Amino acid sequence: MTYKFKLFALTLSLIVMSSCQTKNEKTTPMATAGTFKIAILYPNGEGATFNMDYYETQHMPMVAGFLGDNLIGYEIEKGIGGRTPNDPVPFLAIGYFYVQDLAAYDQAIGEHIDTIVGDFKNYTNIQPTIQKSEIQQVIPTKK
């Protein structure tokens, strides 16, 4: 093989391998029956604003740090559409925390509530809706 062909093949291989990776490769391995999921929903509405970059890089990591060893992991979703293609997105963003102990979560959030709420102004003008859930079942699907 010629040098140019080998270089081309190597470059192509690197491009293919790098395209197989995503920004955040994990999905939801932290969801297991008996653990708790806290959903923080930011509803869309007239005049609603949301800075996703700040939420991803500052706010959620800060709150995750407050949760310590109780935290299994967290997810961030950006709303992109509603029920039909013409419907507005119902939530601009949704954040999820997965924790082992709900009482420990409540205690950690309570200890830092002023800091957490005080940070809202840095990324949104929306009052979030919070739902705490106990995960009952996780049913993996085949790929």
Secondary structure, DSSP 8 states (H G I E B T S, - for coil): --HHHHHHHHHHHHHHHHHT--SS---STT--TT-EEEEEEEE--TT--B-HHHIIIIIHHHHHHHHGGGEEEEEEEE----SSTTS--SEEEEEEEEES-HHHHHHHHHHTHHHHHHHGGGTBS---EEEEEE---------
